[in-house]
Amino acid sequence: MKKKSDKNKLVKKFLEHRKWEDYKLALGKKSRGRGVYVLYKSEAIYYIGLSKNSLRSRLRRHATKDRHKGKWDEFSFYQIGRTKYVKDVESLMLRIFHPPGNKVGGKFHKKYNLAKKSKSC
């Protein structure tokens, strides 16, 4: 029996490196979507964020209203199938990339930090 692939169990839909004006295309007109998104400035990662309700509305807010307006020129988004994983994915990305537009880094619960446990041995 052929084994099913584990691909696309976490990421359901994605759109990468689109101009900021195309935020309206994010997931179409009716689809809302939860997941993580990346804002770029001149191809460098500027900001990483999450949305548990509507990726399109978060991108619209960053494009038209909030402190990020005018500071980015492209975006990518990754729709996550289950809401409970969205924050962990965002935290992981923040810890890896350290974008200049983010005020805080990604946090994980201290009890899972193996470095803390190895010091006590």
Backbone hydrogen bonds in HBPLUS format (Angstrom, degrees):
<---DONOR---> <-ACCEPTOR-->    atom                        ^
c    i                          cat <-CA-CA->   ^        H-A-AA   ^      H-
h    n   atom  resd res      DA  || num        DHA   H-A  angle D-A-AA Bond
n    s   type  num  typ     dist DA aas  dist angle  dist       angle   num
A0081-GLY N   A0010-LEU O   3.06 MM  71  5.81 161.6  2.10 157.0 162.6     1
A0012-LYS N   A0079-GLN O   2.75 MM  67  5.51 159.4  1.79 157.2 163.2     2
A0079-GLN N   A0013-LYS O   2.73 MM  66  5.08 159.9  1.77 155.7 161.1     3
A0015-LEU N   A0077-PHE O   3.04 MM  62  5.47 154.0  2.11 148.8 153.2     4
A0077-PHE N   A0015-LEU O   2.80 MM  62  5.47 154.1  1.87 154.4 163.3     5
A0018-ARG N   A0075-PHE O   2.92 MM  57  5.41 166.4  1.94 155.8 157.2     6
A0075-PHE N   A0018-ARG O   2.84 MM  57  5.41 144.1  1.97 145.7 157.6     7
A0022-ASP N   A0019-LYS O   2.90 MM   3  5.55 157.7  1.95 121.0 128.0     8
A0020-TRP N   A0073-ASP O   2.93 MM  53  5.11 141.3  2.08 128.5 124.4     9
A0023-TYR N   A0020-TRP O   3.20 MM   3  5.79 152.3  2.28 123.7 122.8    10
A0025-LEU N   A0022-ASP O   2.83 MM   3  5.47 156.1  1.88 121.2 128.4    11
A0026-ALA N   A0023-TYR O   3.12 MM   3  5.41 156.4  2.18 107.9 115.1    12
A0028-GLY N   A0025-LEU O   3.12 MM   3  5.23 177.0  2.12 118.9 119.7    13
A0055-LEU N   A0033-GLY O   3.11 MM  22  5.67 130.5  2.37 129.0 141.9    14
A0080-ILE N   A0034-ARG O   2.84 MM  46  5.94 148.0  1.95 135.1 145.8    15
A0035-GLY N   A0051-SER O   2.82 MM  16  5.49 154.3  1.89 151.6 159.8    16
A0051-SER N   A0035-GLY O   2.87 MM  16  5.49 150.3  1.96 159.8 163.8    17
A0036-VAL N   A0078-TYR O   3.11 MM  42  5.45 148.4  2.21 150.3 150.8    18
A0078-TYR N   A0036-VAL O   2.84 MM  42  5.45 160.8  1.88 168.9 170.3    19
A0037-TYR N   A0049-GLY O   2.95 MM  12  5.43 157.0  2.00 140.6 144.2    20
A0049-GLY N   A0037-TYR O   3.00 MM  12  5.43 162.7  2.03 148.5 153.7    21
A0038-VAL N   A0076-SER O   2.84 MM  38  5.18 160.0  1.88 147.2 151.3    22
A0076-SER N   A0038-VAL O   2.93 MM  38  5.18 142.5  2.07 144.3 153.0    23
A0039-LEU N   A0047-TYR O   2.76 MM   8  5.01 169.4  1.77 153.0 156.1    24
A0046-TYR N   A0039-LEU O   2.76 MM   7  5.51 165.7  1.78 149.9 152.2    25
A0047-TYR N   A0039-LEU O   3.18 MM   8  5.01 158.7  2.23 134.3 135.4    26
A0040-TYR N   A0074-GLU O   2.84 MM  34  5.05 168.0  1.85 142.5 142.5    27
A0073-ASP N   A0040-TYR O   2.78 MM  33  6.01 158.6  1.82 160.1 166.4    28
A0074-GLU N   A0040-TYR O   3.36 MM  34  5.05 158.2  2.41 133.5 133.6    29
A0041-LYS N   A0044-ALA O   2.85 MM   3  5.35 157.6  1.90 155.7 161.1    30
A0044-ALA N   A0041-LYS O   3.09 MM   3  5.35 162.1  2.12 116.9 118.8    31
A0101-GLY N   A0046-TYR O   2.72 MM  55  5.30 145.8  1.84 163.3 168.2    32
A0058-ARG N   A0054-SER O   3.18 MM   4  6.47 154.2  2.25 148.3 155.3    33
A0059-LEU N   A0055-LEU O   2.99 MM   4  6.25 163.2  2.02 156.3 160.5    34
A0060-ARG N   A0056-ARG O   2.93 MM   4  6.12 155.1  1.99 145.8 153.3    35
A0061-ARG N   A0057-SER O   2.98 MM   4  6.13 158.5  2.02 143.6 148.6    36
A0062-HIS N   A0058-ARG O   3.06 MM   4  6.34 161.0  2.10 149.7 154.3    37
A0063-ALA N   A0059-LEU O   2.92 MM   4  6.10 140.6  2.07 143.1 154.5    38
A0063-ALA N   A0060-ARG O   3.14 MM   3  5.01 122.3  2.48  91.1 106.1    39
A0064-THR N   A0060-ARG O   2.93 MM   4  6.03 139.4  2.09 149.3 159.4    40
A0065-LYS N   A0061-ARG O   2.87 MM   4  5.20 161.0  1.91 142.6 146.9    41
A0066-ASP N   A0061-ARG O   3.16 MM   5  6.15 164.9  2.19 147.2 151.3    42
A0069-LYS N   A0066-ASP O   3.04 MM   3  5.70 170.0  2.05 124.9 128.1    43
A0071-LYS N   A0068-HIS O   2.97 MM   3  5.35 164.7  1.99 137.1 137.1    44
A0085-TYR N   A0082-ARG O   3.11 MM   3  5.92 166.7  2.13 124.5 128.5    45
A0086-VAL N   A0083-THR O   3.14 MM   3  5.43 154.4  2.21 113.4 120.6    46
A0089-VAL N   A0085-TYR O   3.10 MM   4  6.30 161.3  2.14 158.2 163.2    47
A0090-GLU N   A0086-VAL O   3.03 MM   4  6.27 163.9  2.05 153.8 158.3    48
A0091-SER N   A0087-LYS O   2.86 MM   4  6.03 165.9  1.88 153.4 157.4    49
A0092-LEU N   A0088-ASP O   2.95 MM   4  6.09 159.4  2.00 147.1 152.4    50
A0093-MET N   A0089-VAL O   3.03 MM   4  6.27 162.6  2.06 150.2 154.5    51
A0094-LEU N   A0090-GLU O   2.89 MM   4  6.14 159.8  1.93 155.4 161.3    52
A0095-ARG N   A0091-SER O   2.98 MM   4  6.15 157.7  2.04 150.2 155.6    53
A0096-ILE N   A0092-LEU O   3.11 MM   4  6.33 144.2  2.25 144.1 153.5    54
A0097-PHE N   A0093-MET O   2.94 MM   4  6.04 170.5  1.95 157.8 160.0    55
A0098-HIS N   A0094-LEU O   3.00 MM   4  5.31 157.6  2.05 136.8 142.7    56
A0102-ASN N   A0099-PRO O   3.38 MM   3  5.75 157.9  2.43 109.0 115.0    57
A0112-TYR N   A0109-HIS O   3.10 MM   3  5.93 167.0  2.12 125.1 129.1    58
A0113-ASN N   A0110-LYS O   3.07 MM   3  5.37 170.2  2.08 117.4 120.2    59
A0118-SER N   A0114-LEU O   2.97 MM   4  6.21 154.3  2.04 153.0 159.5    60
A0121-CYS N   A0118-SER O   3.39 MM   3  5.39 155.1  2.46  98.4 105.4    61
